[in-house]
Amino acid sequence: MSKEKENICPVHNCERCWIDYPEDNNCIYESIRKHGAMTLDEVSKRFGISLVRVSQIEKQAIKKLSKRIKSDFIED
């Protein structure tokens, strides 16, 4: 199998997965497959945003997830 075929993104026509980072074939899934867990600094470089902004997004996501977990726990 050629290298090009090996590096094709498994999710076709998915705009949400595209990043402007050719080293990872412009795909977040390829980036995760290649590098596994990444630091916030590595994420900021791939998305072209500041480290502080990535940290803010992370905190918002954790807050939303904890609210969701708490509400699911209360409903049970």
Order of alpha helices (4+ residues) and beta strands (2+ residues): alpha-alpha-alpha-alpha
